[in-house]
Amino acid sequence: MEKKFEHKDVEKKIYEMWEKGGYFGAKIDKTKTPYTIVLPPPNASGKMHTGNVLMIAIEDILIRWKRMKGYNALWIPGIDHAGTETQITFERELKKQGKSRFDYDRNTLYEEIWKFVQKNKSLVEAQIRSMGASIDWSRYKFTLDSDVLNTVCETFEKLYAGGLIYKDDYIVNYCPVCGTTYADIEIDYKERTDPFYYMKYGPFVIGTVRPETKFRDTALAVNPKDKKYKEWIGKTLEIPGLLGNITMTIISDPDVDPKFGTGIMKVTPAHDSHDFELSKKYNLPVNPIIDLNGRMDFSWFIGKVNVDPKHIERAKKYHGKKVIEARKLMLEDFKEDRLLVKVDENYSHSVPICKAGHDIEPTILPNWFIKVESLKSPAHEVVKKGEVNIYPKWQEIKYHRWMENMHDWAISRQNVWGIRIPVWYNVDENPDITASFLNKDKKVVTEKLVDALKKHSLDEVKDGLQRLMVPKNSKFKIGKVAPGERFLQETDTFDTWFSSGQWPLVTLGYPNSEDFKYFYPTSVLETGWEILSKWVSRMIMFGIYLTGKPPFTDVYLHGIVKSTDGRKMSKSLGNEINPEEYQAEFGTDALRMGLVSGTAGGKDFSFPREKIIGYRNFSNKIWNMARFLEMMFEKFESENGKKISKFETGLSNTDKSILENLQFTISNVDENLEKYRLSDAAEAIYHFMWDEIADKYIEDVKKREVSAEKEIGLSVLNYVFTNCLKLLHPFMPFVTEEIWNNLSGILAVGEEKKPLIASSWPK
């Protein structure tokens, strides 16, 4: 053996040997019990992060362990197109080139993103291989593969036929910059200090951070128990404003905090989700003031007759301006009309932001929705009954709360990148549809179809199409192909969680493949706790809806890997960690073991740099133990002229003790892995090999002078070390496989000549 373990020299070579040898594949064998894991697909938007690397390490440990125990172990790989996130990343690249998505028609933009994603896919696949993942690459899936698209669209058709799909105007989290909606669970929040404006509203003073939405306020709300305003509830007032009077009624709302601001709240249903719910309760008008580009829309006012010219000029001044710019102009006019009472410049509040970090603008949009009531109930019950087990157990409460509070799910996104919703609109039957498209001169045209088709051919609209804005009551047909020449397809795509919610099904060839019949339901879904509601719940819903069975038996939720400073990793904080750098410096085994040993209880943890260094040292330690064993065998055989025989009798108390400790360690590791206590299992092997074998037993064997005692000691050491390599292999596959290969003539006492990956788990 070489004096030192050089991970850079062996990792790629060993992985190629595993892959070419077919050790990752799983063939249908009904005499064996299947054990299946479907890899949560890393995003195609860029390289894997530390959370993905942790996920790979955990799942590879489980699959190698079960494979060695004789299960028919299948681990299916794949990558997610990651709709919104990938398109955001691509658009950043376009911006560097001085371009934007509006320079392209829809089909061309899709093709450009496709090319971008193919490069990312190859990078991610290389990362997965570098982590030692014993994945069955022959079953690789991408969420935009044709068979996946087919299944996803058929699920939509089935849901619609079952009365579970509808289209409606609804308040959504909309990003005017990204041009798409986000689900509640997809948005983040950041703390920010903004001015808080106190303004006159007739006889009242109200406080707001958003004076610009005043023009579409439709009511004022007070707490019914607030004595200050109780007498006003139900009264209708004429409220003076910058564009004349606004008629508003004072309504009762127990959610209003009497101690916040002045205790009275303006109600803007088109731009606040809470206010939107009030509009349904009190039948209030819902009229947007901000358009989908994040600009103020006063077109409804500018065309009015018998209106003060001063007010018309003000509306024109605000019209088409971005919100912040318009707000400044309005504040000047509020001051001029003496409607601004005071400003608190240090108001701290939580602001919703999208994945790209832009402010969310609650907006009314027609969206495709799923009615979730009949889907979520059985998905909730299987966890309550223990048919699906969530580990660690304390994470289960999050699932219950989400399922109890889940409301109808908006599944449409205003993206180009993704699976296009299979809905078609006849252009002659839907004159109110608005289309944005590039004309022959590559200029963006946005018009109602009825007007656009007077000046442009339908082919020109189709070829240059960017987006359709379709009223909720438009007529449509569902299908994978166009029903006729005069049809345009919906330009919205499915929410990524809609397609990835069917991941266990599409990876196994649902509904008729032999793989699906044998390997479904899968054994365990391992992922980060933060997507328990976004993804895990939806997979359980779809699994039961489409097959009658939940898609997995166990769910293991690992914690989030934070930076070494304990904060969430982010580019803005400059604390991001590149796992590839640690692989290069310390080896993949050390990175895997270091990350896994930090996952106790599935809790969040700081990136364990010191543990990774420690496990690099452990790699060197077991390498040196192997070298010692090799040298001692060679020396004994040279001095005694015979091979060391397998121990039968004559064991000392020390020999018996190390064998008993080995049995305890095997049981301990098995028990901990069964309960997904991977950190405890890793620590048990580490301490046994370092503390019991290296520090104690080897030292005892070194001191033995009687030939028979030495032979027994070396034979026992060989047996114990061989089994420890097996125990450690799922955790640190490269160094253990390399040692096994180097010492195959010694270690394979009673073993067939085969790689460690194909050996049996210790009993």
N, C-alpha and C positions, 0 to 999 in steps of 0.2 A: 504493500500500500504506500501511496505518497505520504510524505511527512505531514502535509496539511490538506485539509478539505478546501478545495477551490470551487465554490459554487458556480462561478462564471464558466468554468470549463465543462461542467457536467449537466447542468439543468436542461439545456436545449437537447442535448444528446439523449438523455434519459426520457424526456417527453416524447421524442420521435420514436424511441424504441417502444414505449407503451402504446402509442397511437398506431404504429405500423403493425404491432403484434395483435391488434384487435381486442385489447384488454378492457376497452371502455364500452364495447358494444354489448347489447342485451338482446338475445333472441327469445322469441316466445317459447317457453318450456313449461307446460302445465304440470310437470312434476315438481316445479319449484315455486316458492312463494314470491310474487313480484314485490319489489320495493321501488317506488317511483318518486322522483323529485323533478319538477319542472322549474328550470332556472328563471327567476324573475328577470325579464329581459332588460339588460342595460339600455340606456337611451342611445339612439343613433346621432344625437346632437354633438357628441364629442367623446373624449376618452373617459374611462371609468374613474370614479373618485374613490376615496377610502372606504365609504360605505359599501360600494360594489365589491371591493377587494375583500372586505370582511365577509360579505355574503358568499363569495366564491369559496373562501376558506372553510366556513362553517358547513356548507353543503357538500364540499368535497370530503370533509371528515366523515360526515354521515354516510355518504354513498360508498366510500372505500371500506368503512367499517362493516356495513351490511353486505357488501360484495364478498368480503373475506369470511363473513359468517354463513355464506352459502345461499344468500338470497339472490334472486334474479334482479339485480340492481340496475335501474335505468335512470340516467340523468340527462334530460333533454335541454339543449341550449337554444338560445334565440336572442334576437335584438328587437327592440321596440322602435317604431318610427318616431314616437314621441312628438306628435303633431305640433302643438303650440311652441314647445321648448325648442324643437329643431328649427322651426321657421324663424323664431326670434334670433337664434344663433346665426342662421344664414343671412338674415337681414342685417345683422351687425357687419358681416363680411361685405355685403352690398354697399353699406354706408361708407366703408373704407375706400370703395371704388367710386364714390360719388354717385351711387345709384340707389334706387328704392324699388320696392315690389310693384309700385305703380307704373314702372317703365315696361312691365311685361304683361302679356295676356296670361290668363290662368294656366293654360296648358304648358306654355314655355317656362313659366316660373316653377311649375311642378317638376319639369324635366331638369331644370338647373339645381333644384334642391335634391333631386334624386342623385345627380352626379356627386354633389357635396356629401351626401349620406353614404355613398358607396366607399368613399375614402375613409370616413369615420368607422364604418362597419369593419373594414379590414384592420384598423387600429385596435378596435375593441376586441375582435376575435384573437388578435395576437396577444393582447393583455390577458385574456382568459386562459390561453395556452400557457403563457409565462407563469401564471399562478399555479400551474400543475393540475388544473381541473380535469378530472377523469370523466369527461363528458362524451356522450355518444354523438359525434359530429355528423354521422350519417342521417340523423333525425333533426338537423338544424332548421329553425324556423325564423322567418322575418315577418313582422306583423303586416307587411304589404304584399306577401306572397299571394298568388292568385287564389289558392284554396282557402286561405284565411279571409280574403275579401269576400269570397263566395259565402262562407259560413256566416260572417258578420252581417252581410246584407240579408241573408235568409232569416236570421234571428230578428232583424228589424221588421221584415215582412210578417213573420209569425206574431210578433208583438202587436203589430197594427191590426192584423186579422182578428186577434183576440181582444181588441178594444183597449189595449194598454198604451197606445201611442196617440198623442194628439199634438196639435199646433196651437199656440196661444201667445198673445201679448203678455209679457211678464217682466217684472223688474229683475234685471240681471246685473251681475258685476261685469262692466264693460270697460275695456281699455281702448281709448281713442287712438293711442299711438300704435298698439299692436293690431288694432282692428278686430278684436275678438272678445268673446265672453269668457268668463272664468266661473267655475263652480265655487260655492262658498268655501269648500275645504281646500281649494287650490290657491286662494289668495293669502298673502302675508300681511302683517301690520308693522308699521314703524311709528315710534314716538316722534312727534314733531311739535315745534312751537310756532303758532300762527296767531295773527291778530284776531281778536274776538270783538265783533261789532255790536254795539247797543243802538237800536234804531226805534224811532217812533212808528207805531202801528195804530193810528187813531188814538184812542184813549190809553193805549198800552205802550210799554217799551219791551221789546223782545231782544234776545241775544242770539247771534249766529256767526259762524265762520264763513257762511256762504250767502252774502247779500245778493249775489247775481241771480239766484233762483227765485227771488221774491216775486218776480213777474208772473210766475206760474204757481204761486201759493194758492191753495183752494180752501183753506180753513185755518183756524187757530185752535190749538188744543191745550187744555188745562186738566190738572188732576181733580177728580170730582170731590176730593176731600180738602182741597185747598180753599180755605175760607175767603182768601183775597179775591178769587174769581168765581166763586160758586154762583153768584147771582147773574153772571154773564152767560152761563151755559145755555145754549139753544138760541141765543140772540144773533141776529144778522146785522152786520155793520158795513158801512162804506168806508174803506180804509184808503186815505190819500197815499199816492205813490208818485214815482217819477214820471209815469205815463198816464196819470189820471187816477181815478178811484178804482179800487178793487173791492168787489162784494165778497165778504167772507162771514162764515158762521163760526161761532165758538162751540167746539165739541168737547165731549168728555173722554179722557184717555188716562186710565190708571197708571200707565207706564211713564207719564210725565213726572219728572222729579221736581217737586215744589221748591227745592233748595238749589237747583241748578239754574244759573242765569237769573232771570226774573220770574221763573216758574210758569211761563207761558211759551208755547212752542209753535212756530209756524209749520204748516203742513204742506209739503211739496211732493205729492204722490209719484210724480214722474222721475224723481231723482233721489229717493230714499226708500229703502225696503220697508222700514217700519211705517212710513207714511203711506206707502202703497197698500199695505194691509188695512190701514184706516180708511182708505178710499173705498175699499170693497165693503167695509162695514157700514160706512155712512153714504155710500153712493156718490162720492166726490169725483169731479172731473180729473182726468189724468192727461196732462198736456206738457210734453217736453219743451224745454227752453234751450237745451244744449244738443247739438246734432252729433252724428256718429264720428265726426272728425274732431270733436272736442271744441267746437266753435258755437258761439251764441246764435240762436235762430230767432229773429224777430220778424220773419216774413209774414206771420199771422197778424202782425200789428201794422206794418208799414202800409199795407193796402187798405186800411180802414178809411172810411169817410166820416165827415163831421167830427174830426178829432183835432185838438189843438195842434197847430203846425209845430209848436215847440216840442211837443211830445213825439211827433213824427220824426223830427230831426234827431232827437235823442235816440230813438229806436234805430234809425239808420246808422248813427254813430257807433252803436253797440253791435249791430248786425255783422256776423261773419268774423268777429274778433275771437281770439282764443280767450278762455275763461279769465286768466290772470290779467290780461290786457284790458278786457271789458270791465273787470271788477274795479280797476283803477279809475276808469272813466266814470263809472257809476258812483263811486265814492265822492268824486268831485261834485257830481250833481246832487247827491244826498246832502252834502254840506251846503250847497247853494240853496236847497229847499229847506234847510234846517231840520232835516229828518235824522241826521246822525247825532246821537247823544254823546257817546264816548267810545273809546277803543281801548281794550286791554291787549297790550302788545305781547304779553307773555303767557298766552293761553296754551297749555300743553295738552295734546290729545293724541289718540291713536288713529293713524291714517291707513286705510286699506291700499295695498299696492299689488301689482301683478307680478308675474314671474320675472319680468324684465326690469322691475323696480319703478314702473310708472304708476301714477295715481289712478286708482279705479274710479270710474264715473258710473254710479248706478243709473241705468237707462232702461227704458221700455223698448223691448224688441220682440218680434215674433220668433219663437224658438220651438224646436221639437222637444217634446217632453215624454217621459215614461211615467205612467201611474205606478207607484211603487208599493202601494198597500198590500196587494195580493202577492207580491214578490218578496217583500221583506219579512213578512210573518213567518213563513217556513224557514227562511234563512236565519231568523232569530231563534226559532225553536230548536234547531239542530245543535246550537251551542248550549242552550239551556239544558237540553237533555244529555249532553256529553257525547253526542255523535260526532261533533267536531270539538277538539280540545285545544284551548289556547294556552301557550306557554310563553313566558311565566304567567302563572294564574292571575296575578294582580293586574295584568293588562286587560283581562276579560271585561272588566267594568266599562272600559272605553267602548268596547264593541256593543254592549247592551245599551249604553246611553245613545250611541249613534243610531242604532236600529230603532229605538223608541222614538227618536226625534226626526228621523229621515223624512223629508218631504219629496214631492215629485221632482224628478231628476231631469234637468235640461241637458240633452245629449247632443245639441248642435253647437258647432264652433265656426266662426267666420274665418276659417283658415283655408289656404290652398293645399297645404301639406297634410295629408291624412286620407282616410277612407271617405270618399264622397257619398253623401246620403242618396240612396237610389230612388229619388222622387223626381218626377218629370212634369213640366207645366206646358200646356198648349198655349202658344203665344197669342192665338186668336181668341181664346176663351178667357184670358187673364190680362186685360188691357191695363190694369192698375199696377202690374209688376214694373219696378224700376230696374233698369240695367245700367251697369257701368262697364264700358268696353273701350278698347283702343280701335279707333277707326283706321282707314287705310293710310292716313297720314301719321299714324302712331300718336294721335292726340286722344286723351281720355274724354269720353262722352258719357254723361250721366243723364238719362232721360227715361220717362215712362216708355215702355215698349211700343205702345200705340203711336207715340210721336216719333220715336227713333226709327221705326220701320217705314215711316213715310219718306225718310231721307237716306236710309241705309238698308241694304239687303239683309235678310236673315243670316246668310252665310257670313257676311261681314261682322255681324253681331256675335255669331258663334265663334268665329276665328279669333276675335279680339276680346272675348268675354273675360271680365275680371270678377264681377260679382252681380248677383241678383238680390234685390230687396223685395221680398214677397209678402204681401199682406196675409194675415192669418187665415182668412176665409177663401183664399184662392183655390181653384180646382186643380187637382193633381192626380197622377197615376204612379203606382209603385212598380218598379221592375229594374232588372240589371241592365237592360238595353232600352234605347229610345222606342216609345210606342209608335212613332211616326216622324216624318220630316219636320213638322211644325212644332217640335217640342224642344225645350231647353231643360237641362238637368239642374237640380238644386245645386248651388255652389257651396253651401255649408258642408262641412265634414263632421264626422262623428267625433264626439269627445273621446280622447285617447282611452279613458277608463272604460268606455263602452266596448271598444274592440279588445283591449287587454283584459277586460273582465271575462272574456271567453278563452283566455290563454290555455288553461288546462285541457280544454276541449279541442282547440285547433291544433295544438302541438301533437295530439294523439290521433288526429285524423277522424274526429267526430263527423258523422255518427256511425259509419259502417266499417271502418278499418279493423283489422285484426288486433292492431296495437291498442285501439280504443277498448275493444272488448276484453282484452287481457290486462292492461295496465291501469285502466280507470276503475274506480277513483284512485288518485295518487295518494302517496303515503303522508307526505309532509310538505307544507308550504312554508318556506323560510324567507323572511323579509324584515325590513325595518318597521318599527311600531308606528311610524308617522303615516304610513299608507294603509293602516288597518281599516279605516273608514273609506278612503278613496278607492282602494283596490280589493282588499281581502273580502269585504262585505259584498262587493259586486260579483266577484267570482262565485261566492257561495250562492247568491241569488240566481245567477245564470245557470250554474251547475244543476241546481234543483229544478229550475224551470224547464230546462231542456232535456235533462236525463232522469230526473226524479231522485238523484243522489247528489250530496255535496261533493265537490271536486277533490277533497282531501280529508284525511282523518285528523291530522294534527296541524297546528299553526304555531311556528316558533318565531317570536319577534325579537330581533336583536336591537341593541341600543344604537344611538347616533354617535359616530366618532367625531368628537370635537377637536379643535386645534390643541396644541400643547399648552396654550394659555387658558384652556377651559372654555373658550368662547366658540360660537359657531363659526365654521370656516367660511370666509368670504373674500373675494378679490378686493373689495373696498377696505377691509381691515388688514389686508396683506398677510394673512395668517393661513393661507391655503397650504396643504401638504400634498406633495406629489408622491404617491406610493412607489412609483417606479424607481425613484432615487434611492429609497430604502432597500428595494429589491437588489439594485445594482451594488450597493455598498455592503449590505449585511446578508443577502441571500433571501430567496423566497421562503424557505423554511422558517427562518427567524421572523420574517414579517408576518407570516401566517400564525405562528405560535404566539407571537407578541400580541397580535390583535385579538385572537381567540381568548387568551388568558385575561383580557380586559373586559370580557362580556358578561361578567357575573350578574345573573338575575335579569339579563336583557336591559340593563340600565344604560343611560348615556355615559360616555367616559371620554377622557382626554386621550389624544393620540399617544400610545405608550412607547415613546422613543427608548426609554431606558430598558423596558422589558425586551424590546426587539434586539438591543445590543446584548442583553443577558442571554437571549436564546441563540444569538450568533455564537456566543461563548459556549453554550450548551452543545451546539453542532460540533464545535472543535473538541469538546470534552468526549462525546461519544465516539468521535473519529479516533481519538487517542486511545480510548478503551478498546476499540476494534484492533488497532495496531498492536496494543499490548497483548491481546488474545492471540493474534497471528504470530507474534514473536515468541510467546510462551509455548504455543503448540509446536512451532518449528524447533525450538530449543529442546523441549521434552523428547520429541521424536528423534532428534539427532543424538541426544545423550542416551536414550534407552533403546533405540533401534526398533521401535514399534509405534503403531498408531494408537492414539488415545481411544480407549473403549468407552462405551456409554456406561454411566454409573448404574450399579445395581444394588450393591450393599456397601456397608462400611462408612456410611455418612456420619460426619461429626455433627454436633449440636449446631455449629455455625452453618454447615451445609443445609441442615433441616430448616433452620430459621430463615435462610434466604429463600428457600423453596416455598415455605409457608407464606412469606411476605409477597412472593411472586403471585401465589394463588389469590391472596387478598387484593393485590393490585389489579389483577385481571377482573375480579368480581367488582371492585370499586369502579374501574373504568367503564365496564359494561353498564353498571347500574346508573352511573352519572350520564352516560350517553343516552340511555333509554329515557331519562328525564330531561334531556337537553341541557344538562349542566356541563357544558363543554369545558369551561374554565376549570372546574373541579377535576374533570377527567385529565386534562392536560397537566395540571399541577401534580396529580397523583403519580403519573408516569415520570415526570421531571424529578420529583423528590426521591422516588424509588431508585431511579438510575444513578442520580448524582450522590444522594446521601447514603443509600444502602449498598449499592454495588461499587461505585467508584471510590467512595471515601472509606468504606469498611471491608466489604468482601474481597475486593481485589487485593487490598493490603494484606488480608489474612492469607490468601492464596500465595502471595509473593513470599511469605515467611515460611511456608511449608518446605521441609527439607527431606522428609521421607518420600520416596518415589511414589508409593501407592497413594499416600495422602494428597500429593501434588496432582496425580492423575485424576483422582476423584474431584478435587477442587476445580481443575481445569474443565473437566467434563460437566460439572454442575454450572460453572460459569458460562460455558458454551450454551448449555440448555437455557439458562436464565436470560442471557444476552440475546439469544435467538428470539425468544418469546417477547422480550422487550422491544426488539426491532419491529416485530409485528404490531405490538400495541402502539408504538410511536408512529408507525408508517402513515396512518390517515392524517396525522397532524403535521409531520415533517417528512413528506414522501421522497424528496430528492436525496437527502443525506442518507436516509435509511436504505433506499434502493441501491445507492452507490456502495455502501458498506456491504450489503447483502451480495452484490455482484462480486466485490473484491474477495469476500470470504466464503464464497459459495462452497468450496471444498471442505471448509471447516464447519460452517454454520448449518449446512444442509444435512445434519444428522437425522435420518428418518424423513427427510424432505425430498421431494422430487426436484430435479434440476429445472427450476422455473423462477421467473422474477418474483420479487417480494409482493408485488401488486396482486399476483395470482395465488398467493399462499393462503392457508387457512388461518382463521382467527384462533388465538390460544384458548384452550378449554380449561 
